[in-house]
Amino acid sequence: MKFFKTMLLLLLLLSLQAPPAFAQEYPNRPITLVVPFSAGGPGDVIARLLGTSMSATLKQSIVIENVVGAGGTLGTNRVAKATPDGYTLLLMHVGQATAPALYAKLPFDPIGDFAPIGLVTDVPMLLVARANFPARDLKELVAYVRAQGDKVTYGNVGLGSASHLCGLMFMNAIDAKLTPIYYKGGGPALNDIIAGHIDVYCDPATGPTPHIQAGTIPGYAITSKKRAATLPNVPTAAEAGVPAFDVTTWYGMYAPRNTPKPIVDALVAALQKALKDPPLVNRFAELSMTPVEQEQATPAALDAFLRAETAKWSRIIKQAGIEPQ
Protein backbone atom coordinates (compact mmCIF):
# COMPACT_ATOMS: atom_id res chain seq x y z
CA MET A 1 0.00 0.00 0.00
CA LYS A 2 2.81 2.37 0.90
CA PHE A 3 4.49 1.58 -2.44
CA PHE A 4 1.36 2.54 -4.41
CA LYS A 5 0.95 5.78 -2.46
CA THR A 6 4.58 6.66 -3.16
CA MET A 7 4.16 5.94 -6.87
CA LEU A 8 0.96 8.00 -7.00
CA LEU A 9 2.68 10.95 -5.34
CA LEU A 10 5.61 10.65 -7.75
CA LEU A 11 3.32 10.63 -10.79
CA LEU A 12 1.47 13.67 -9.45
CA LEU A 13 4.70 15.60 -9.02
CA LEU A 14 5.85 14.68 -12.53
CA SER A 15 2.52 15.79 -14.01
CA LEU A 16 2.84 19.17 -12.31
CA GLN A 17 6.38 19.69 -13.59
CA ALA A 18 5.77 18.61 -17.18
CA PRO A 19 4.26 21.18 -19.57
CA PRO A 20 0.80 20.30 -20.88
CA ALA A 21 0.78 18.16 -24.00
CA PHE A 22 -1.03 20.85 -26.02
CA ALA A 23 1.73 23.35 -25.15
CA GLN A 24 4.44 20.88 -26.16
CA GLU A 25 2.72 20.25 -29.49
CA TYR A 26 1.75 23.87 -30.24
CA PRO A 27 1.04 24.68 -32.95
CA ASN A 28 -0.19 21.56 -34.71
CA ARG A 29 -2.77 23.20 -36.96
CA PRO A 30 -3.31 26.57 -38.70
CA ILE A 31 -3.64 29.70 -36.55
CA THR A 32 -6.28 32.39 -37.20
CA LEU A 33 -5.20 36.01 -36.85
CA VAL A 34 -8.29 38.21 -36.61
CA VAL A 35 -8.08 41.71 -38.08
CA PRO A 36 -11.15 43.77 -37.07
CA PHE A 37 -11.09 45.78 -40.30
CA SER A 38 -11.56 45.20 -44.02
CA ALA A 39 -9.14 43.56 -46.42
CA GLY A 40 -6.75 46.01 -48.04
CA GLY A 41 -6.64 48.36 -45.06
CA PRO A 42 -3.50 49.11 -43.01
CA GLY A 43 -4.17 46.50 -40.32
CA ASP A 44 -4.80 43.87 -42.98
CA VAL A 45 -1.51 44.68 -44.72
CA ILE A 46 0.44 44.48 -41.45
CA ALA A 47 -1.29 41.22 -40.47
CA ARG A 48 -0.46 39.53 -43.77
CA LEU A 49 3.20 40.52 -43.53
CA LEU A 50 3.35 39.26 -39.94
CA GLY A 51 1.49 36.09 -40.85
CA THR A 52 3.93 35.19 -43.61
CA SER A 53 6.98 35.66 -41.39
CA MET A 54 5.57 34.10 -38.21
CA SER A 55 4.30 31.07 -40.14
CA ALA A 56 7.86 30.21 -41.09
CA THR A 57 8.91 30.21 -37.44
CA LEU A 58 5.86 28.38 -36.07
CA LYS A 59 5.81 25.85 -38.93
CA GLN A 60 2.09 26.37 -39.38
CA SER A 61 0.10 28.66 -41.64
CA ILE A 62 -1.49 31.80 -40.19
CA VAL A 63 -4.86 32.57 -41.75
CA ILE A 64 -5.99 36.20 -41.75
CA GLU A 65 -9.68 36.66 -40.94
CA ASN A 66 -11.24 40.10 -41.45
CA VAL A 67 -14.10 40.57 -38.98
CA VAL A 68 -15.52 43.98 -39.83
CA GLY A 69 -17.85 46.24 -37.87
CA ALA A 70 -18.47 48.52 -34.88
CA GLY A 71 -15.12 50.29 -35.00
CA GLY A 72 -13.20 47.05 -34.61
CA THR A 73 -15.11 45.80 -31.56
CA LEU A 74 -16.80 42.90 -33.38
CA GLY A 75 -13.52 41.26 -34.31
CA THR A 76 -11.99 42.08 -30.95
CA ASN A 77 -14.91 40.46 -29.15
CA ARG A 78 -14.54 37.37 -31.31
CA VAL A 79 -11.03 36.86 -29.96
CA ALA A 80 -12.00 37.77 -26.38
CA LYS A 81 -14.56 34.92 -26.43
CA ALA A 82 -12.31 32.41 -28.24
CA THR A 83 -10.82 29.31 -26.65
CA PRO A 84 -7.46 30.30 -25.09
CA ASP A 85 -5.42 27.72 -26.96
CA GLY A 86 -3.26 29.97 -29.16
CA TYR A 87 -5.21 29.29 -32.35
CA THR A 88 -7.22 32.53 -32.41
CA LEU A 89 -5.21 35.76 -32.15
CA LEU A 90 -5.94 39.47 -32.56
CA LEU A 91 -4.07 42.26 -34.31
CA MET A 92 -5.64 45.51 -33.12
CA HIS A 93 -4.58 49.15 -33.26
CA VAL A 94 -5.00 52.08 -30.89
CA GLY A 95 -8.74 51.37 -30.88
CA GLN A 96 -8.04 48.84 -28.12
CA ALA A 97 -7.24 51.84 -25.88
CA THR A 98 -10.05 54.14 -27.02
CA ALA A 99 -12.92 51.64 -26.85
CA PRO A 100 -13.66 52.09 -23.11
CA ALA A 101 -14.22 55.83 -23.59
CA LEU A 102 -16.23 55.45 -26.80
CA TYR A 103 -18.59 52.58 -25.94
CA ALA A 104 -20.88 52.54 -22.91
CA LYS A 105 -21.38 48.77 -22.88
CA LEU A 106 -18.50 46.83 -24.34
CA PRO A 107 -18.99 43.05 -24.44
CA PHE A 108 -15.35 42.59 -23.41
CA ASP A 109 -12.67 44.16 -21.25
CA PRO A 110 -9.93 45.51 -23.58
CA ILE A 111 -7.29 44.89 -20.90
CA GLY A 112 -8.60 42.09 -18.70
CA ASP A 113 -9.91 39.75 -21.42
CA PHE A 114 -6.64 39.44 -23.32
CA ALA A 115 -3.17 37.99 -22.96
CA PRO A 116 -0.86 40.56 -24.60
CA ILE A 117 1.82 39.24 -26.90
CA GLY A 118 3.62 42.42 -27.93
CA LEU A 119 3.62 45.72 -29.77
CA VAL A 120 4.21 45.54 -33.51
CA THR A 121 4.59 49.01 -34.99
CA ASP A 122 3.63 52.66 -34.50
CA VAL A 123 2.31 53.99 -37.80
CA PRO A 124 2.15 57.73 -38.58
CA MET A 125 -1.01 59.11 -40.16
CA LEU A 126 -1.23 60.76 -43.57
CA LEU A 127 -3.72 63.49 -44.40
CA VAL A 128 -4.70 63.22 -48.07
CA ALA A 129 -7.37 64.60 -50.41
CA ARG A 130 -8.99 63.85 -53.74
CA ALA A 131 -6.79 64.58 -56.74
CA ASN A 132 -8.65 67.74 -57.82
CA PHE A 133 -8.98 69.27 -54.36
CA PRO A 134 -8.29 73.04 -54.64
CA ALA A 135 -5.81 73.33 -51.75
CA ARG A 136 -2.12 73.04 -52.66
CA ASP A 137 -0.77 72.52 -49.13
CA LEU A 138 -1.94 72.08 -45.54
CA LYS A 139 -2.18 75.84 -44.92
CA GLU A 140 -4.55 76.25 -47.87
CA LEU A 141 -6.45 73.11 -46.83
CA VAL A 142 -7.06 74.53 -43.34
CA ALA A 143 -8.22 77.87 -44.80
CA TYR A 144 -10.54 76.07 -47.22
CA VAL A 145 -12.05 73.89 -44.48
CA ARG A 146 -12.61 76.88 -42.21
CA ALA A 147 -14.29 78.79 -45.05
CA GLN A 148 -16.45 75.91 -46.28
CA GLY A 149 -17.21 74.40 -42.89
CA ASP A 150 -19.16 71.15 -42.89
CA LYS A 151 -19.48 71.21 -46.68
CA VAL A 152 -16.13 69.42 -46.73
CA THR A 153 -16.43 65.63 -46.40
CA TYR A 154 -13.96 63.25 -44.87
CA GLY A 155 -13.73 59.46 -44.79
CA ASN A 156 -14.44 57.81 -41.46
CA VAL A 157 -14.20 54.07 -40.85
CA GLY A 158 -16.34 54.26 -37.72
CA LEU A 159 -16.22 55.06 -34.04
CA GLY A 160 -12.80 54.27 -32.61
CA SER A 161 -11.17 53.63 -35.98
CA ALA A 162 -7.81 55.20 -36.86
CA SER A 163 -9.51 57.53 -39.35
CA HIS A 164 -12.04 58.61 -36.73
CA LEU A 165 -9.34 59.40 -34.17
CA CYS A 166 -7.22 61.18 -36.76
CA GLY A 167 -10.19 63.23 -37.98
CA LEU A 168 -11.05 64.07 -34.38
CA MET A 169 -7.53 65.26 -33.71
CA PHE A 170 -7.38 67.25 -36.97
CA MET A 171 -10.69 69.04 -36.35
CA ASN A 172 -9.64 69.80 -32.79
CA ALA A 173 -6.28 71.16 -33.98
CA ILE A 174 -7.79 73.56 -36.54
CA ASP A 175 -11.03 74.30 -34.64
CA ALA A 176 -13.31 73.35 -37.53
CA LYS A 177 -15.91 70.72 -38.35
CA LEU A 178 -16.06 68.41 -41.35
CA THR A 179 -18.86 66.07 -42.44
CA PRO A 180 -18.00 62.39 -41.97
CA ILE A 181 -18.76 59.83 -44.66
CA TYR A 182 -18.81 56.39 -43.07
CA TYR A 183 -17.16 53.25 -44.46
CA LYS A 184 -16.82 49.65 -43.32
CA GLY A 185 -13.06 49.64 -43.80
CA GLY A 186 -9.96 51.58 -44.77
CA GLY A 187 -9.74 49.95 -48.20
CA PRO A 188 -13.14 51.24 -49.43
CA ALA A 189 -12.48 54.69 -47.96
CA LEU A 190 -9.11 54.94 -49.70
CA ASN A 191 -10.69 53.79 -52.96
CA ASP A 192 -13.28 56.57 -52.70
CA ILE A 193 -10.69 59.29 -52.04
CA ILE A 194 -8.80 58.07 -55.12
CA ALA A 195 -12.04 58.10 -57.13
CA GLY A 196 -12.83 61.62 -55.91
CA HIS A 197 -16.04 60.73 -54.09
CA ILE A 198 -14.95 62.35 -50.80
CA ASP A 199 -12.81 65.41 -50.10
CA VAL A 200 -10.24 64.41 -47.48
CA TYR A 201 -9.14 61.31 -45.63
CA CYS A 202 -6.72 60.60 -42.79
CA ASP A 203 -5.24 57.11 -42.85
CA PRO A 204 -2.27 55.20 -41.43
CA ALA A 205 0.67 55.67 -43.77
CA THR A 206 0.53 52.07 -45.00
CA GLY A 207 -2.49 52.85 -47.20
CA PRO A 208 -1.90 56.20 -48.97
CA THR A 209 1.91 56.00 -49.39
CA PRO A 210 1.98 54.19 -52.79
CA HIS A 211 -0.78 56.43 -54.15
CA ILE A 212 1.01 59.62 -53.10
CA GLN A 213 4.21 58.29 -54.64
CA ALA A 214 2.34 57.61 -57.88
CA GLY A 215 0.85 61.11 -57.87
CA THR A 216 -2.69 59.76 -57.72
CA ILE A 217 -3.64 61.78 -54.63
CA PRO A 218 -1.93 64.68 -52.81
CA GLY A 219 -0.41 64.21 -49.37
CA TYR A 220 -0.71 67.29 -47.14
CA ALA A 221 1.04 66.16 -43.95
CA ILE A 222 2.40 63.17 -42.08
CA THR A 223 2.06 63.00 -38.31
CA SER A 224 5.53 61.60 -37.59
CA LYS A 225 8.25 63.65 -35.89
CA LYS A 226 10.28 63.74 -39.10
CA ARG A 227 9.54 63.25 -42.77
CA ALA A 228 9.27 59.71 -44.10
CA ALA A 229 12.09 58.61 -46.39
CA THR A 230 9.44 57.18 -48.72
CA LEU A 231 7.65 60.56 -48.95
CA PRO A 232 10.36 63.23 -48.76
CA ASN A 233 8.07 65.92 -50.21
CA VAL A 234 5.30 65.44 -47.63
CA PRO A 235 5.96 67.73 -44.64
CA THR A 236 5.30 66.80 -41.05
CA ALA A 237 2.21 68.36 -39.51
CA ALA A 238 4.47 70.58 -37.40
CA GLU A 239 6.41 71.75 -40.47
CA ALA A 240 3.15 72.43 -42.27
CA GLY A 241 1.98 74.73 -39.48
CA VAL A 242 -0.35 72.50 -37.42
CA PRO A 243 1.82 71.08 -34.60
CA ALA A 244 -1.25 70.12 -32.56
CA PHE A 245 -2.15 67.59 -35.27
CA ASP A 246 -0.23 64.83 -33.48
CA VAL A 247 -1.60 61.29 -33.67
CA THR A 248 -0.19 57.90 -34.65
CA THR A 249 -1.71 54.44 -34.94
CA TRP A 250 0.07 51.71 -32.99
CA TYR A 251 -0.66 48.02 -33.41
CA GLY A 252 -0.44 45.22 -30.87
CA MET A 253 -0.97 41.45 -30.97
CA TYR A 254 -3.12 39.65 -28.40
CA ALA A 255 -4.40 36.20 -27.45
CA PRO A 256 -7.45 35.48 -25.27
CA ARG A 257 -6.82 35.68 -21.52
CA ASN A 258 -5.74 32.46 -19.80
CA THR A 259 -3.73 31.38 -22.84
CA PRO A 260 -1.01 29.12 -21.34
CA LYS A 261 2.34 30.81 -20.86
CA PRO A 262 4.29 28.31 -23.02
CA ILE A 263 2.02 29.19 -25.94
CA VAL A 264 2.34 32.93 -25.31
CA ASP A 265 6.12 32.50 -25.12
CA ALA A 266 6.14 30.70 -28.48
CA LEU A 267 4.12 33.51 -30.06
CA VAL A 268 6.34 36.21 -28.54
CA ALA A 269 9.43 34.49 -29.95
CA ALA A 270 7.81 34.22 -33.40
CA LEU A 271 6.72 37.88 -33.30
CA GLN A 272 10.16 39.11 -32.28
CA LYS A 273 11.80 37.08 -35.04
CA ALA A 274 9.28 38.43 -37.58
CA LEU A 275 10.08 42.03 -36.63
CA LYS A 276 13.72 41.36 -37.57
CA ASP A 277 12.88 39.53 -40.80
CA PRO A 278 14.46 41.52 -43.68
CA PRO A 279 11.51 41.12 -46.11
CA LEU A 280 9.11 42.40 -43.45
CA VAL A 281 11.41 45.24 -42.36
CA ASN A 282 11.91 46.32 -45.97
CA ARG A 283 8.21 46.18 -46.78
CA PHE A 284 7.39 48.14 -43.63
CA ALA A 285 9.90 50.79 -44.73
CA GLU A 286 8.27 51.01 -48.16
CA LEU A 287 4.99 51.77 -46.39
CA SER A 288 6.50 54.52 -44.18
CA MET A 289 6.62 52.55 -40.92
CA THR A 290 9.12 50.62 -38.84
CA PRO A 291 8.88 47.62 -36.48
CA VAL A 292 9.10 48.38 -32.76
CA GLU A 293 12.28 47.63 -30.83
CA GLN A 294 12.58 44.10 -29.42
CA GLU A 295 11.95 45.21 -25.84
CA GLN A 296 8.55 46.56 -26.92
CA ALA A 297 7.49 43.32 -28.59
CA THR A 298 6.74 41.71 -25.22
CA PRO A 299 3.61 41.09 -23.13
CA ALA A 300 4.79 43.40 -20.33
CA ALA A 301 5.55 46.28 -22.71
CA LEU A 302 2.20 46.00 -24.51
CA ASP A 303 0.28 45.74 -21.23
CA ALA A 304 1.93 48.87 -19.79
CA PHE A 305 1.54 50.80 -23.05
CA LEU A 306 -2.12 49.83 -23.44
CA ARG A 307 -2.92 51.00 -19.91
CA ALA A 308 -1.16 54.34 -20.47
CA GLU A 309 -2.85 54.88 -23.84
CA THR A 310 -6.27 54.02 -22.39
CA ALA A 311 -5.86 56.74 -19.75
CA LYS A 312 -4.57 59.26 -22.32
CA TRP A 313 -7.35 58.76 -24.85
CA SER A 314 -10.00 58.80 -22.14
CA ARG A 315 -8.95 62.36 -21.33
CA ILE A 316 -8.82 63.42 -25.00
CA ILE A 317 -12.22 61.95 -25.86
CA LYS A 318 -13.88 63.51 -22.82
CA GLN A 319 -12.33 66.89 -23.65
CA ALA A 320 -13.77 66.59 -27.16
CA GLY A 321 -17.23 66.21 -25.65
CA ILE A 322 -17.85 62.77 -27.16
CA GLU A 323 -20.36 60.74 -25.17
CA PRO A 324 -19.98 56.94 -25.02
CA GLN A 325 -22.38 55.15 -27.36
URWOQUI-V910156 format. One line per field, one symbol per residue. phi: phi as a letter, one per 30 degrees, with the letter a starting at -180 (. if undefined). burial: I if it has 24 or more other C-alpha atoms within 12 Angstrom, else O. Layout:
phi: ???
burial: ???
This chain:
phi: .ddddddddddddddddddeddddddccaecccdcdbddjdeddddddddedddedddibdccdcdcckhijdddddedecdddcicbbbcbceedddeddcbdbddacecdcbcdcldcabcdcbcbbdecdddcbddddddddddcidddcbdbcjeidedddddddddddchbcccdccbdaddddddddddidbdbabbeeeddedddedidbdccaccddbddddbdccddedddjbdddbabccbbcbcddideeededddddddddddcdeededdeddcibbdddedcdbedddddddddddddddddddddiddec
burial: OOOOOOOOOOOOOOOOOOOOOOOOOIIOOOIIIIIIIIIIIIIIIIIIIIIIIIIOIIOOOIIIIIIIIIIIIIIIIIIIIIOIIIIIIIIIIIIIIIIIIIIOOIOIIIIOIIIIIIIIIIIIIIIIIIIOIOOOIIOOIIOIIOOOOOOIIIIIIIIIIIIIIIIIIIIIOIOIIIIIIIIIIIIIIIIIIIOIOIIIIIIIIIIIIIIIOOOOIIIIIIIIOOIIOIIOOIIIIIIIIIOOIIIIIIIIIIIIIOIIIIIIIIIIIIIIIIIIIOOIIOIIIOIIIIIIOIOIIIIOIIIOIIIOIIOOIIOOIOOOOOOOO
